[in-house]
Amino acid sequence: MAARLLADGFHVATTVRTGEAAPEIVAGARECQADLIGMMTHGRTGLGRLVFGSVAEAVLRHAAVPVFVVRATEAQLASSSA
Protein backbone atom coordinates (compact mmCIF):
# COMPACT_ATOMS: atom_id res chain seq x y z
CA MET A 1 0.00 0.00 0.00
CA ALA A 2 2.82 2.40 0.88
CA ALA A 3 4.44 1.87 -2.54
CA ARG A 4 1.16 2.66 -4.31
CA LEU A 5 0.65 5.85 -2.29
CA LEU A 6 4.26 6.94 -2.90
CA ALA A 7 3.79 6.36 -6.64
CA ASP A 8 0.75 8.63 -6.49
CA GLY A 9 2.83 11.40 -4.89
CA PHE A 10 1.84 11.03 -1.24
CA HIS A 11 4.34 11.27 1.62
CA VAL A 12 4.26 7.89 3.36
CA ALA A 13 6.16 6.56 6.36
CA THR A 14 5.89 3.01 7.64
CA THR A 15 7.04 1.61 10.99
CA VAL A 16 6.71 -1.56 13.01
CA ARG A 17 5.93 -1.15 16.70
CA THR A 18 5.20 -3.61 19.49
CA GLY A 19 2.71 -3.26 22.32
CA GLU A 20 -1.01 -2.63 22.58
CA ALA A 21 -2.28 -1.59 19.17
CA ALA A 22 -4.35 1.52 19.94
CA PRO A 23 -1.85 3.30 22.22
CA GLU A 24 1.01 2.46 19.84
CA ILE A 25 -0.90 3.83 16.84
CA VAL A 26 -1.70 7.06 18.70
CA ALA A 27 1.88 7.41 20.02
CA GLY A 28 3.35 6.73 16.57
CA ALA A 29 1.13 9.35 14.97
CA ARG A 30 2.11 11.88 17.63
CA GLU A 31 5.84 11.10 17.29
CA CYS A 32 5.90 11.53 13.53
CA GLN A 33 3.55 14.53 13.66
CA ALA A 34 1.02 12.82 11.39
CA ASP A 35 -1.78 14.88 9.88
CA LEU A 36 -4.14 11.91 9.63
CA ILE A 37 -4.46 8.32 10.82
CA GLY A 38 -5.96 5.93 8.26
CA MET A 39 -7.29 2.58 9.47
CA MET A 40 -9.22 -0.41 8.23
CA THR A 41 -11.57 -2.13 10.66
CA HIS A 42 -13.31 -5.50 10.81
CA GLY A 43 -16.50 -3.63 11.71
CA ARG A 44 -17.53 -6.01 14.48
CA THR A 45 -20.67 -5.20 16.39
CA GLY A 46 -22.45 -6.55 19.42
CA LEU A 47 -20.80 -9.42 21.30
CA GLY A 48 -17.80 -9.62 18.96
CA ARG A 49 -16.95 -6.00 19.66
CA LEU A 50 -17.47 -6.48 23.38
CA VAL A 51 -15.18 -9.52 23.51
CA PHE A 52 -12.45 -8.32 21.15
CA GLY A 53 -12.67 -4.58 21.84
CA SER A 54 -12.21 -2.07 19.11
CA VAL A 55 -8.77 -0.73 18.25
CA ALA A 56 -10.33 1.73 15.83
CA GLU A 57 -12.69 3.06 18.50
CA ALA A 58 -9.84 3.52 21.00
CA VAL A 59 -7.74 5.33 18.39
CA LEU A 60 -10.71 7.56 17.53
CA ARG A 61 -11.10 8.48 21.21
CA HIS A 62 -7.45 9.23 21.92
CA ALA A 63 -5.91 10.57 18.70
CA ALA A 64 -5.14 14.27 18.45
CA VAL A 65 -5.51 14.17 14.64
CA PRO A 66 -8.39 13.10 12.39
CA VAL A 67 -8.87 9.34 11.99
CA PHE A 68 -10.14 7.94 8.68
CA VAL A 69 -11.73 4.52 9.25
CA VAL A 70 -12.86 2.20 6.46
CA ARG A 71 -14.70 -1.04 7.06
CA ALA A 72 -12.96 -3.98 5.40
CA THR A 73 -14.89 -6.15 2.99
CA GLU A 74 -14.86 -9.93 3.32
CA ALA A 75 -12.56 -10.14 0.25
CA GLN A 76 -10.05 -7.72 1.80
CA LEU A 77 -10.07 -9.63 5.08
CA ALA A 78 -9.54 -12.96 3.29
CA SER A 79 -6.65 -11.65 1.19
CA SER A 80 -4.91 -10.05 4.18
CA SER A 81 -4.87 -13.32 6.13
CA ALA A 82 -3.39 -15.35 3.26
Biopython code that builds the backbone (N, CA, C, O; Angstrom):
import numpy as np
from Bio.PDB.StructureBuilder import StructureBuilder

atoms = [
    (1, "MET", "N", (0.828, -1.184, 0.000)),
    (1, "MET", "CA", (0.000, 0.000, 0.000)),
    (1, "MET", "C", (0.873, 1.248, 0.000)),
    (1, "MET", "O", (0.593, 2.206, -0.720)),
    (2, "ALA", "N", (1.935, 1.236, 0.812)),
    (2, "ALA", "CA", (2.822, 2.401, 0.876)),
    (2, "ALA", "C", (3.417, 2.702, -0.497)),
    (2, "ALA", "O", (3.489, 3.863, -0.899)),
    (3, "ALA", "N", (3.844, 1.667, -1.218)),
    (3, "ALA", "CA", (4.436, 1.870, -2.545)),
    (3, "ALA", "C", (3.435, 2.511, -3.503)),
    (3, "ALA", "O", (3.795, 3.391, -4.285)),
    (4, "ARG", "N", (2.188, 2.072, -3.442)),
    (4, "ARG", "CA", (1.158, 2.657, -4.307)),
    (4, "ARG", "C", (0.942, 4.132, -3.995)),
    (4, "ARG", "O", (0.858, 4.963, -4.900)),
    (5, "LEU", "N", (0.853, 4.452, -2.687)),
    (5, "LEU", "CA", (0.649, 5.846, -2.293)),
    (5, "LEU", "C", (1.839, 6.714, -2.675)),
    (5, "LEU", "O", (1.656, 7.840, -3.137)),
    (6, "LEU", "N", (3.054, 6.207, -2.490)),
    (6, "LEU", "CA", (4.260, 6.939, -2.904)),
    (6, "LEU", "C", (4.241, 7.212, -4.402)),
    (6, "LEU", "O", (4.567, 8.314, -4.842)),
    (7, "ALA", "N", (3.859, 6.209, -5.183)),
    (7, "ALA", "CA", (3.794, 6.363, -6.637)),
    (7, "ALA", "C", (2.785, 7.430, -7.038)),
    (7, "ALA", "O", (2.932, 8.070, -8.079)),
    (8, "ASP", "N", (1.769, 7.618, -6.218)),
    (8, "ASP", "CA", (0.750, 8.635, -6.489)),
    (8, "ASP", "C", (1.132, 10.009, -5.928)),
    (8, "ASP", "O", (0.356, 10.960, -6.021)),
    (9, "GLY", "N", (2.344, 10.107, -5.339)),
    (9, "GLY", "CA", (2.833, 11.403, -4.888)),
    (9, "GLY", "C", (2.579, 11.736, -3.432)),
    (9, "GLY", "O", (2.825, 12.866, -3.009)),
    (10, "PHE", "N", (2.096, 10.788, -2.661)),
    (10, "PHE", "CA", (1.844, 11.027, -1.236)),
    (10, "PHE", "C", (3.119, 10.810, -0.429)),
    (10, "PHE", "O", (3.970, 10.005, -0.808)),
    (11, "HIS", "N", (3.248, 11.524, 0.677)),
    (11, "HIS", "CA", (4.336, 11.272, 1.621)),
    (11, "HIS", "C", (3.874, 10.145, 2.531)),
    (11, "HIS", "O", (2.829, 10.253, 3.173)),
    (12, "VAL", "N", (4.643, 9.070, 2.589)),
    (12, "VAL", "CA", (4.257, 7.891, 3.358)),
    (12, "VAL", "C", (5.431, 7.451, 4.223)),
    (12, "VAL", "O", (6.571, 7.403, 3.761)),
    (13, "ALA", "N", (5.145, 7.134, 5.468)),
    (13, "ALA", "CA", (6.155, 6.559, 6.356)),
    (13, "ALA", "C", (5.560, 5.296, 6.964)),
    (13, "ALA", "O", (4.397, 5.283, 7.365)),
    (14, "THR", "N", (6.356, 4.239, 7.029)),
    (14, "THR", "CA", (5.892, 3.006, 7.643)),
    (14, "THR", "C", (6.825, 2.642, 8.795)),
    (14, "THR", "O", (8.032, 2.872, 8.727)),
    (15, "THR", "N", (6.253, 2.076, 9.847)),
    (15, "THR", "CA", (7.036, 1.614, 10.991)),
    (15, "THR", "C", (6.412, 0.344, 11.535)),
    (15, "THR", "O", (5.248, 0.039, 11.275)),
    (16, "VAL", "N", (7.204, -0.383, 12.291)),
    (16, "VAL", "CA", (6.707, -1.557, 13.010)),
    (16, "VAL", "C", (6.917, -1.285, 14.487)),
    (16, "VAL", "O", (8.029, -0.967, 14.910)),
    (17, "ARG", "N", (5.864, -1.407, 15.270)),
    (17, "ARG", "CA", (5.930, -1.155, 16.702)),
    (17, "ARG", "C", (5.365, -2.365, 17.434)),
    (17, "ARG", "O", (4.591, -3.135, 16.864)),
    (18, "THR", "N", (5.747, -2.532, 18.682)),
    (18, "THR", "CA", (5.195, -3.608, 19.491)),
    (18, "THR", "C", (4.481, -3.009, 20.688)),
    (18, "THR", "O", (4.828, -1.923, 21.153)),
    (19, "GLY", "N", (3.484, -3.722, 21.182)),
    (19, "GLY", "CA", (2.710, -3.260, 22.321)),
    (19, "GLY", "C", (1.238, -3.330, 22.002)),
    (19, "GLY", "O", (0.836, -3.958, 21.022)),
    (20, "GLU", "N", (0.428, -2.685, 22.831)),
    (20, "GLU", "CA", (-1.013, -2.629, 22.584)),
    (20, "GLU", "C", (-1.271, -1.760, 21.360)),
    (20, "GLU", "O", (-0.715, -0.669, 21.239)),
    (21, "ALA", "N", (-2.106, -2.240, 20.461)),
    (21, "ALA", "CA", (-2.284, -1.591, 19.165)),
    (21, "ALA", "C", (-2.720, -0.127, 19.265)),
    (21, "ALA", "O", (-2.043, 0.747, 18.724)),
    (22, "ALA", "N", (-3.820, 0.158, 19.935)),
    (22, "ALA", "CA", (-4.354, 1.520, 19.939)),
    (22, "ALA", "C", (-3.376, 2.542, 20.518)),
    (22, "ALA", "O", (-3.126, 3.558, 19.870)),
    (23, "PRO", "N", (-2.811, 2.319, 21.707)),
    (23, "PRO", "CA", (-1.853, 3.304, 22.221)),
    (23, "PRO", "C", (-0.613, 3.457, 21.342)),
    (23, "PRO", "O", (-0.067, 4.555, 21.235)),
    (24, "GLU", "N", (-0.164, 2.375, 20.714)),
    (24, "GLU", "CA", (1.006, 2.458, 19.841)),
    (24, "GLU", "C", (0.699, 3.239, 18.570)),
    (24, "GLU", "O", (1.545, 3.989, 18.082)),
    (25, "ILE", "N", (-0.498, 3.069, 18.034)),
    (25, "ILE", "CA", (-0.897, 3.830, 16.840)),
    (25, "ILE", "C", (-0.961, 5.316, 17.174)),
    (25, "ILE", "O", (-0.445, 6.143, 16.422)),
    (26, "VAL", "N", (-1.586, 5.658, 18.292)),
    (26, "VAL", "CA", (-1.704, 7.058, 18.699)),
    (26, "VAL", "C", (-0.325, 7.655, 18.984)),
    (26, "VAL", "O", (-0.038, 8.774, 18.559)),
    (27, "ALA", "N", (0.528, 6.920, 19.698)),
    (27, "ALA", "CA", (1.876, 7.412, 20.017)),
    (27, "ALA", "C", (2.703, 7.580, 18.741)),
    (27, "ALA", "O", (3.424, 8.568, 18.597)),
    (28, "GLY", "N", (2.606, 6.638, 17.831)),
    (28, "GLY", "CA", (3.347, 6.731, 16.574)),
    (28, "GLY", "C", (2.925, 7.937, 15.758)),
    (28, "GLY", "O", (3.766, 8.632, 15.187)),
    (29, "ALA", "N", (1.628, 8.188, 15.702)),
    (29, "ALA", "CA", (1.126, 9.354, 14.965)),
    (29, "ALA", "C", (1.625, 10.649, 15.597)),
    (29, "ALA", "O", (1.997, 11.590, 14.897)),
    (30, "ARG", "N", (1.628, 10.686, 16.918)),
    (30, "ARG", "CA", (2.114, 11.880, 17.629)),
    (30, "ARG", "C", (3.611, 12.087, 17.371)),
    (30, "ARG", "O", (4.048, 13.203, 17.089)),
    (31, "GLU", "N", (4.390, 11.010, 17.468)),
    (31, "GLU", "CA", (5.842, 11.099, 17.294)),
    (31, "GLU", "C", (6.255, 11.561, 15.902)),
    (31, "GLU", "O", (7.223, 12.307, 15.757)),
    (32, "CYS", "N", (5.532, 11.124, 14.885)),
    (32, "CYS", "CA", (5.904, 11.529, 13.531)),
    (32, "CYS", "C", (5.107, 12.742, 13.053)),
    (32, "CYS", "O", (5.191, 13.127, 11.887)),
    (33, "GLN", "N", (4.347, 13.332, 13.947)),
    (33, "GLN", "CA", (3.549, 14.526, 13.656)),
    (33, "GLN", "C", (2.628, 14.301, 12.451)),
    (33, "GLN", "O", (2.553, 15.124, 11.539)),
    (34, "ALA", "N", (1.935, 13.167, 12.478)),
    (34, "ALA", "CA", (1.017, 12.815, 11.390)),
    (34, "ALA", "C", (-0.133, 13.815, 11.317)),
    (34, "ALA", "O", (-0.560, 14.375, 12.327)),
    (35, "ASP", "N", (-0.617, 14.022, 10.109)),
    (35, "ASP", "CA", (-1.778, 14.883, 9.885)),
    (35, "ASP", "C", (-3.079, 14.086, 9.926)),
    (35, "ASP", "O", (-4.156, 14.650, 10.114)),
    (36, "LEU", "N", (-2.968, 12.768, 9.750)),
    (36, "LEU", "CA", (-4.143, 11.914, 9.626)),
    (36, "LEU", "C", (-3.739, 10.487, 9.966)),
    (36, "LEU", "O", (-2.624, 10.064, 9.662)),
    (37, "ILE", "N", (-4.640, 9.749, 10.595)),
    (37, "ILE", "CA", (-4.464, 8.318, 10.817)),
    (37, "ILE", "C", (-5.501, 7.614, 9.950)),
    (37, "ILE", "O", (-6.695, 7.886, 10.069)),
    (38, "GLY", "N", (-5.055, 6.717, 9.086)),
    (38, "GLY", "CA", (-5.959, 5.927, 8.257)),
    (38, "GLY", "C", (-5.974, 4.493, 8.756)),
    (38, "GLY", "O", (-4.919, 3.901, 8.982)),
    (39, "MET", "N", (-7.163, 3.932, 8.929)),
    (39, "MET", "CA", (-7.287, 2.577, 9.470)),
    (39, "MET", "C", (-8.360, 1.805, 8.734)),
    (39, "MET", "O", (-9.316, 2.376, 8.210)),
    (40, "MET", "N", (-8.182, 0.487, 8.705)),
    (40, "MET", "CA", (-9.219, -0.406, 8.228)),
    (40, "MET", "C", (-9.713, -1.187, 9.443)),
    (40, "MET", "O", (-8.913, -1.566, 10.299)),
    (41, "THR", "N", (-11.004, -1.429, 9.526)),
    (41, "THR", "CA", (-11.570, -2.134, 10.665)),
    (41, "THR", "C", (-12.367, -3.345, 10.205)),
    (41, "THR", "O", (-12.871, -3.389, 9.083)),
    (42, "HIS", "N", (-12.473, -4.331, 11.098)),
    (42, "HIS", "CA", (-13.315, -5.498, 10.808)),
    (42, "HIS", "C", (-14.789, -5.120, 10.875)),
    (42, "HIS", "O", (-15.625, -5.782, 10.259)),
    (43, "GLY", "N", (-15.114, -4.080, 11.605)),
    (43, "GLY", "CA", (-16.497, -3.633, 11.710)),
    (43, "GLY", "C", (-17.354, -4.532, 12.577)),
    (43, "GLY", "O", (-18.553, -4.673, 12.332)),
    (44, "ARG", "N", (-16.747, -5.146, 13.599)),
    (44, "ARG", "CA", (-17.530, -6.013, 14.484)),
    (44, "ARG", "C", (-18.545, -5.197, 15.265)),
    (44, "ARG", "O", (-18.326, -4.026, 15.578)),
    (45, "THR", "N", (-19.646, -5.838, 15.565)),
    (45, "THR", "CA", (-20.674, -5.196, 16.389)),
    (45, "THR", "C", (-21.093, -6.179, 17.474)),
    (45, "THR", "O", (-20.713, -7.349, 17.449)),
    (46, "GLY", "N", (-21.863, -5.700, 18.403)),
    (46, "GLY", "CA", (-22.446, -6.552, 19.424)),
    (46, "GLY", "C", (-21.422, -7.292, 20.252)),
    (46, "GLY", "O", (-20.450, -6.702, 20.722)),
    (47, "LEU", "N", (-21.638, -8.586, 20.433)),
    (47, "LEU", "CA", (-20.801, -9.420, 21.300)),
    (47, "LEU", "C", (-19.356, -9.487, 20.811)),
    (47, "LEU", "O", (-18.429, -9.462, 21.621)),
    (48, "GLY", "N", (-19.156, -9.572, 19.504)),
    (48, "GLY", "CA", (-17.798, -9.621, 18.959)),
    (48, "GLY", "C", (-16.999, -8.391, 19.341)),
    (48, "GLY", "O", (-15.819, -8.491, 19.679)),
    (49, "ARG", "N", (-17.629, -7.244, 19.289)),
    (49, "ARG", "CA", (-16.951, -6.004, 19.662)),
    (49, "ARG", "C", (-16.677, -5.962, 21.150)),
    (49, "ARG", "O", (-15.628, -5.487, 21.585)),
    (50, "LEU", "N", (-17.624, -6.460, 21.931)),
    (50, "LEU", "CA", (-17.468, -6.482, 23.385)),
    (50, "LEU", "C", (-16.314, -7.389, 23.796)),
    (50, "LEU", "O", (-15.531, -7.037, 24.678)),
    (51, "VAL", "N", (-16.208, -8.550, 23.164)),
    (51, "VAL", "CA", (-15.177, -9.521, 23.514)),
    (51, "VAL", "C", (-13.802, -9.073, 23.011)),
    (51, "VAL", "O", (-12.822, -9.116, 23.755)),
    (52, "PHE", "N", (-13.732, -8.647, 21.756)),
    (52, "PHE", "CA", (-12.447, -8.316, 21.150)),
    (52, "PHE", "C", (-12.042, -6.859, 21.345)),
    (52, "PHE", "O", (-10.878, -6.515, 21.137)),
    (53, "GLY", "N", (-12.973, -6.001, 21.738)),
    (53, "GLY", "CA", (-12.670, -4.582, 21.843)),
    (53, "GLY", "C", (-12.597, -3.976, 20.458)),
    (53, "GLY", "O", (-12.808, -4.665, 19.460)),
    (54, "SER", "N", (-12.306, -2.723, 20.396)),
    (54, "SER", "CA", (-12.207, -2.070, 19.110)),
    (54, "SER", "C", (-10.994, -1.157, 19.108)),
    (54, "SER", "O", (-10.990, -0.109, 19.754)),
    (55, "VAL", "N", (-9.968, -1.560, 18.377)),
    (55, "VAL", "CA", (-8.775, -0.733, 18.254)),
    (55, "VAL", "C", (-9.150, 0.586, 17.591)),
    (55, "VAL", "O", (-8.722, 1.651, 18.035)),
    (56, "ALA", "N", (-9.944, 0.515, 16.536)),
    (56, "ALA", "CA", (-10.333, 1.733, 15.828)),
    (56, "ALA", "C", (-11.059, 2.706, 16.759)),
    (56, "ALA", "O", (-10.804, 3.909, 16.724)),
    (57, "GLU", "N", (-11.951, 2.189, 17.581)),
    (57, "GLU", "CA", (-12.690, 3.057, 18.502)),
    (57, "GLU", "C", (-11.757, 3.711, 19.512)),
    (57, "GLU", "O", (-11.911, 4.894, 19.815)),
    (58, "ALA", "N", (-10.795, 2.962, 20.037)),
    (58, "ALA", "CA", (-9.843, 3.517, 21.000)),
    (58, "ALA", "C", (-8.967, 4.576, 20.338)),
    (58, "ALA", "O", (-8.677, 5.606, 20.947)),
    (59, "VAL", "N", (-8.546, 4.335, 19.102)),
    (59, "VAL", "CA", (-7.745, 5.331, 18.387)),
    (59, "VAL", "C", (-8.581, 6.586, 18.151)),
    (59, "VAL", "O", (-8.095, 7.701, 18.343)),
    (60, "LEU", "N", (-9.824, 6.412, 17.739)),
    (60, "LEU", "CA", (-10.712, 7.563, 17.529)),
    (60, "LEU", "C", (-10.838, 8.410, 18.795)),
    (60, "LEU", "O", (-10.848, 9.638, 18.721)),
    (61, "ARG", "N", (-10.931, 7.765, 19.940)),
    (61, "ARG", "CA", (-11.098, 8.484, 21.210)),
    (61, "ARG", "C", (-9.852, 9.246, 21.641)),
    (61, "ARG", "O", (-9.952, 10.317, 22.239)),
    (62, "HIS", "N", (-8.669, 8.689, 21.336)),
    (62, "HIS", "CA", (-7.446, 9.235, 21.918)),
    (62, "HIS", "C", (-6.541, 9.998, 20.953)),
    (62, "HIS", "O", (-5.615, 10.679, 21.394)),
    (63, "ALA", "N", (-6.787, 9.901, 19.669)),
    (63, "ALA", "CA", (-5.912, 10.568, 18.703)),
    (63, "ALA", "C", (-6.149, 12.073, 18.698)),
    (63, "ALA", "O", (-7.274, 12.547, 18.857)),
    (64, "ALA", "N", (-5.059, 12.808, 18.510)),
    (64, "ALA", "CA", (-5.143, 14.267, 18.448)),
    (64, "ALA", "C", (-5.340, 14.762, 17.014)),
    (64, "ALA", "O", (-5.503, 15.960, 16.782)),
    (65, "VAL", "N", (-5.325, 13.831, 16.053)),
    (65, "VAL", "CA", (-5.514, 14.173, 14.641)),
    (65, "VAL", "C", (-6.729, 13.414, 14.114)),
    (65, "VAL", "O", (-7.182, 12.458, 14.743)),
    (66, "PRO", "N", (-7.256, 13.831, 12.969)),
    (66, "PRO", "CA", (-8.391, 13.101, 12.393)),
    (66, "PRO", "C", (-8.041, 11.643, 12.111)),
    (66, "PRO", "O", (-6.902, 11.314, 11.779)),
    (67, "VAL", "N", (-9.044, 10.776, 12.252)),
    (67, "VAL", "CA", (-8.874, 9.344, 11.987)),
    (67, "VAL", "C", (-9.862, 8.961, 10.891)),
    (67, "VAL", "O", (-11.067, 9.178, 11.018)),
    (68, "PHE", "N", (-9.331, 8.388, 9.812)),
    (68, "PHE", "CA", (-10.142, 7.942, 8.681)),
    (68, "PHE", "C", (-10.276, 6.433, 8.789)),
    (68, "PHE", "O", (-9.290, 5.711, 8.648)),
    (69, "VAL", "N", (-11.498, 5.946, 9.040)),
    (69, "VAL", "CA", (-11.727, 4.516, 9.252)),
    (69, "VAL", "C", (-12.594, 3.972, 8.127)),
    (69, "VAL", "O", (-13.646, 4.526, 7.807)),
    (70, "VAL", "N", (-12.128, 2.865, 7.529)),
    (70, "VAL", "CA", (-12.860, 2.205, 6.458)),
    (70, "VAL", "C", (-13.138, 0.783, 6.900)),
    (70, "VAL", "O", (-12.247, 0.099, 7.404)),
    (71, "ARG", "N", (-14.359, 0.337, 6.717)),
    (71, "ARG", "CA", (-14.702, -1.038, 7.061)),
    (71, "ARG", "C", (-14.224, -1.980, 5.967)),
    (71, "ARG", "O", (-14.517, -1.774, 4.789)),
    (72, "ALA", "N", (-13.492, -3.006, 6.356)),
    (72, "ALA", "CA", (-12.958, -3.979, 5.402)),
    (72, "ALA", "C", (-14.067, -4.847, 4.854)),
    (72, "ALA", "O", (-15.016, -5.188, 5.560)),
    (73, "THR", "N", (-13.939, -5.201, 3.587)),
    (73, "THR", "CA", (-14.888, -6.146, 2.991)),
    (73, "THR", "C", (-14.401, -7.557, 3.288)),
    (73, "THR", "O", (-13.251, -7.743, 3.687)),
    (74, "GLU", "N", (-15.243, -8.532, 3.102)),
    (74, "GLU", "CA", (-14.856, -9.930, 3.317)),
    (74, "GLU", "C", (-13.678, -10.296, 2.422)),
    (74, "GLU", "O", (-12.783, -11.016, 2.865)),
    (75, "ALA", "N", (-13.647, -9.820, 1.169)),
    (75, "ALA", "CA", (-12.563, -10.135, 0.254)),
    (75, "ALA", "C", (-11.240, -9.561, 0.761)),
    (75, "ALA", "O", (-10.206, -10.225, 0.688)),
    (76, "GLN", "N", (-11.270, -8.331, 1.271)),
    (76, "GLN", "CA", (-10.048, -7.721, 1.799)),
    (76, "GLN", "C", (-9.546, -8.478, 3.019)),
    (76, "GLN", "O", (-8.344, -8.693, 3.171)),
    (77, "LEU", "N", (-10.466, -8.882, 3.889)),
    (77, "LEU", "CA", (-10.071, -9.630, 5.083)),
    (77, "LEU", "C", (-9.467, -10.974, 4.706)),
    (77, "LEU", "O", (-8.479, -11.392, 5.311)),
    (78, "ALA", "N", (-10.039, -11.661, 3.720)),
    (78, "ALA", "CA", (-9.539, -12.964, 3.287)),
    (78, "ALA", "C", (-8.154, -12.822, 2.658)),
    (78, "ALA", "O", (-7.278, -13.649, 2.910)),
    (79, "SER", "N", (-7.946, -11.797, 1.853)),
    (79, "SER", "CA", (-6.646, -11.651, 1.187)),
    (79, "SER", "C", (-5.562, -11.197, 2.160)),
    (79, "SER", "O", (-4.388, -11.487, 1.933)),
    (80, "SER", "N", (-5.916, -10.498, 3.232)),
    (80, "SER", "CA", (-4.905, -10.047, 4.185)),
    (80, "SER", "C", (-4.463, -11.175, 5.113)),
    (80, "SER", "O", (-3.385, -11.089, 5.703)),
    (81, "SER", "N", (-5.258, -12.219, 5.256)),
    (81, "SER", "CA", (-4.874, -13.324, 6.134)),
    (81, "SER", "C", (-4.147, -14.436, 5.380)),
    (81, "SER", "O", (-3.671, -15.395, 5.988)),
    (82, "ALA", "N", (-4.063, -14.306, 4.071)),
    (82, "ALA", "CA", (-3.389, -15.354, 3.263)),
    (82, "ALA", "C", (-1.894, -15.209, 3.280)),
    (82, "ALA", "O", (-1.190, -16.002, 2.656)),
]
sb = StructureBuilder()
sb.init_structure("model")
sb.init_model(0)
sb.init_chain("A")
sb.init_seg("    ")
for serial, (resi, resn, name, xyz) in enumerate(atoms, 1):
    if name == "N":
        sb.init_residue(resn, " ", resi, " ")
    sb.init_atom(name, np.array(xyz, "f"), 0.0, 1.0, " ", f" {name:<3s}", serial, name[0])
structure = sb.get_structure()
